[in-house]
Amino acid sequence: MSEGGGLPCGPPYAGEIPGADGAAMDRAINEIEGFLLWEAEKDRARIRAEAFCAGLPWLTDSQRREVELHYCRDQRDATWAYLERIAVRSATLRTEYEGVYRALRRRLITVFLGGTVAVAALVTVAVAGLAVR
């Protein structure tokens, strides 16, 4: 609850919802976000269809509805194809970046371990040199 005794101010956290884990919450949020984005795209397509038909004053009401329906369907298909291309490209990039990240991580670990061995060797030589004196 908020400090004023009213309703909670923000979204619930996974720890506050019985049986909810972070991954399930992320999936649910992604689904909701996707749904809202798709609905907004459908609204934009409808608005563009209405604007397109407004420039065709000779259409009858039934023709106008037919053109708007066709325009929206065409826009929906084009948008869906575009989103699929983006998803494929995103997956490709993710795979590429994960490979690059693994290679960089291996190099960093190799350099770190090499540096640690070099420092340990220098310390051993220095200690041995002090022991000889």
C-alpha positions as CSV (number, residue, x, y, z in Angstrom):
1,M,0.0,0.0,0.0
2,S,1.1,3.6,-0.5
3,E,2.0,5.7,2.5
4,G,-1.3,7.5,2.4
5,G,-3.2,4.3,2.9
6,G,-4.5,4.3,-0.7
7,L,-3.9,2.0,-3.6
8,P,-0.4,0.8,-4.4
9,C,1.5,3.3,-6.6
10,G,3.5,1.0,-8.9
11,P,3.3,-2.4,-10.6
12,P,3.5,-5.4,-8.4
13,Y,6.9,-7.2,-8.3
14,A,7.2,-10.9,-8.9
15,G,8.0,-11.4,-5.2
16,E,4.6,-9.9,-4.3
17,I,2.6,-12.2,-6.5
18,P,2.2,-15.8,-5.1
19,G,3.6,-18.4,-7.4
20,A,5.1,-15.8,-9.9
21,D,8.7,-16.0,-11.0
22,G,10.7,-13.4,-12.9
23,A,10.7,-15.4,-16.2
24,A,7.0,-15.8,-16.2
25,M,6.5,-12.2,-15.4
26,D,8.8,-11.2,-18.3
27,R,6.9,-13.4,-20.7
28,A,3.6,-12.0,-19.6
29,I,4.8,-8.4,-19.9
30,N,6.2,-9.2,-23.4
31,E,2.9,-10.7,-24.5
32,I,1.0,-7.7,-23.2
33,E,3.4,-5.3,-24.8
34,G,3.2,-7.1,-28.1
35,F,-0.6,-7.1,-27.9
36,L,-0.7,-3.4,-27.2
37,L,1.7,-2.6,-30.0
38,W,-0.2,-4.7,-32.5
39,E,-3.5,-3.0,-31.5
40,A,-1.9,0.4,-32.0
41,E,-0.7,-0.7,-35.4
42,K,-4.2,-1.8,-36.4
43,D,-5.5,1.6,-35.2
44,R,-2.9,3.4,-37.3
45,A,-3.8,1.3,-40.3
46,R,-7.5,2.1,-39.8
47,I,-6.8,5.8,-39.5
48,R,-4.6,5.7,-42.7
49,A,-7.4,3.8,-44.5
50,E,-10.0,6.4,-43.5
51,A,-7.6,9.2,-44.6
52,F,-7.1,7.5,-48.0
53,C,-10.8,7.0,-48.5
54,A,-11.4,10.6,-47.6
55,G,-9.5,11.6,-50.8
56,L,-11.9,9.5,-52.8
57,P,-15.2,11.3,-52.4
58,W,-17.0,9.4,-55.2
59,L,-17.0,6.1,-53.3
60,T,-20.3,4.9,-52.0
61,D,-20.5,3.9,-48.3
62,S,-20.2,0.2,-49.2
63,Q,-17.3,0.8,-51.5
64,R,-15.6,2.9,-48.8
65,R,-16.0,0.1,-46.3
66,E,-14.6,-2.4,-48.8
67,V,-11.6,-0.2,-49.7
68,E,-10.9,0.5,-46.0
69,L,-11.1,-3.3,-45.2
70,H,-8.8,-4.1,-48.1
71,Y,-6.4,-1.3,-47.1
72,C,-6.3,-2.5,-43.5
73,R,-5.8,-6.1,-44.5
74,D,-3.0,-5.2,-46.8
75,Q,-1.4,-3.0,-44.2
76,R,-1.7,-5.7,-41.6
77,D,0.0,-8.3,-43.9
78,A,2.8,-5.8,-44.8
79,T,3.4,-5.0,-41.1
80,W,3.4,-8.7,-40.1
81,A,5.9,-9.5,-42.9
82,Y,8.1,-6.6,-41.7
83,L,8.0,-7.7,-38.1
84,E,8.9,-11.3,-39.1
85,R,11.9,-9.9,-41.0
86,I,12.9,-7.9,-38.0
87,A,12.6,-10.9,-35.7
88,V,14.8,-13.1,-38.0
89,R,17.4,-10.4,-38.2
90,S,17.3,-9.8,-34.4
91,A,17.9,-13.6,-33.8
92,T,20.8,-13.5,-36.3
93,L,22.4,-10.5,-34.7
94,R,21.9,-12.0,-31.2
95,T,23.7,-15.2,-32.3
96,E,26.5,-13.2,-33.9
97,Y,26.9,-10.9,-30.8
98,E,26.8,-13.9,-28.4
99,G,29.7,-15.5,-30.4
100,V,31.7,-12.3,-30.3
101,Y,31.0,-11.9,-26.6
102,R,32.2,-15.4,-25.9
103,A,35.4,-14.8,-27.9
104,L,36.1,-11.5,-26.1
105,R,35.4,-13.1,-22.7
106,R,37.9,-16.0,-23.5
107,R,40.5,-13.4,-24.5
108,L,40.0,-11.4,-21.4
109,I,40.2,-14.5,-19.2
110,T,43.4,-15.6,-21.0
111,V,45.0,-12.1,-20.6
112,F,43.9,-12.0,-16.9
113,L,45.3,-15.5,-16.2
114,G,48.5,-14.7,-18.2
115,G,48.9,-11.5,-16.2
116,T,48.3,-13.3,-12.9
117,V,50.9,-16.0,-13.8
118,A,53.4,-13.3,-14.8
119,V,52.8,-11.4,-11.5
120,A,53.1,-14.6,-9.5
121,A,56.4,-15.4,-11.4
122,L,57.8,-12.0,-10.7
123,V,56.8,-12.2,-7.0
124,T,58.5,-15.6,-6.8
125,V,61.7,-14.3,-8.4
126,A,61.7,-11.3,-6.1
127,V,61.2,-13.4,-3.0
128,A,63.8,-15.8,-4.1
129,G,66.2,-12.9,-4.8
130,L,65.6,-11.5,-1.4
131,A,66.1,-14.9,0.3
132,V,69.6,-15.3,-1.5
133,R,70.9,-12.0,-0.1
